[in-house]
Amino acid sequence: MICVFALTGRSGSTSLSEAIHKNMKNAGEWLAEPLSDGYENWGVRHLEKLPKITLSNLQDVAKQYNVTLVKTLEFYLNVGENIKLLNMFSDNVLLYRKYFVDHYVSKWMSCDFKNQTNTSAFYRDEIRNTKDFFKLVRNPVDIEQMISNYNLFSKKIKTYIDKVNFDSIITYESFYCGSEQDRKTRLLELFDKLKIEPKDKLDLSPLSIDGKHNSYDNYERLIPNWKEVLSLKEELILQE
């Protein structure tokens, strides 16, 4: 059983999980964020409603429903619980954003919008269908808090890599760039590392890079201290 574990970012881990699941021969079921408090059969709506999934029953549920792939986000559990979770899997893929500023500001756009309007808009479709998401001027990013979060994530990534055997460590920036052929090559390289047999005809639609909703242009218009934030981009780099 394979786990895609996202340390920073949500949409990229979903895309990568979909790409793996859609293109592997003999794929079983895929659980998308089953440890979320709001989990509702995401990824397996065709099945009967699954029981509430926890660390204690995940393996039993996976065996019962022939689950071959699980995608989860780091913040659903504490560090110790995540290490226990990851060590349940035969193969683990770590996905994170190298440039922490990109992760933090993308999240800031949604969190600050929710604080000002009490409207939740975190997913792509939510954002695109939310009035004024790209018009509302945000509060300035709290630089001190951003740096504090960066230091926390730097420690976390070192801890996870020290405690978990990751078969592949992928930065968002390296996987979601270049041409379609580049992304196909990277996917096949990942399959080779995980000893996954790919389908004869690959579906690369999950790896499309045309769906980005936030942009530096938006940040510059809507975040008052964007230039100060951007000046820290090359300093706040997460490294394996």
HELIX and SHEET records of a PDB file:
HELIX    1   1 SER A   11  ASN A   23  1                                  13    
HELIX    2   2 LEU A   58  GLN A   64  1                                   7    
HELIX    3   3 GLU A   74  TYR A   76  5                                   3    
HELIX    4   4 VAL A   79  LEU A   86  1                                   8    
HELIX    5   5 PHE A  100  THR A  117  1                                  18    
HELIX    6   6 ARG A  124  ARG A  128  1                                   5    
HELIX    7   7 ILE A  143  LYS A  163  1                                  21    
HELIX    8   8 TYR A  172  PHE A  175  1                                   4    
HELIX    9   9 GLU A  180  LEU A  194  1                                  15    
HELIX   10  10 SER A  205  LEU A  207  5                                   3    
HELIX   11  11 TYR A  216  LEU A  222  1                                   7    
HELIX   12  12 TRP A  226  LEU A  230  1                                   5    
SHEET    1   A 5 GLU A  29  ALA A  32  0                                        
SHEET    2   A 5 VAL A  67  LEU A  73  1                                        
SHEET    3   A 5 ILE A   2  ALA A   6  1                                        
SHEET    4   A 5 ASP A  91  TYR A  96  1                                        
SHEET    5   A 5 SER A 168  THR A 171  1                                        
END                                                                             
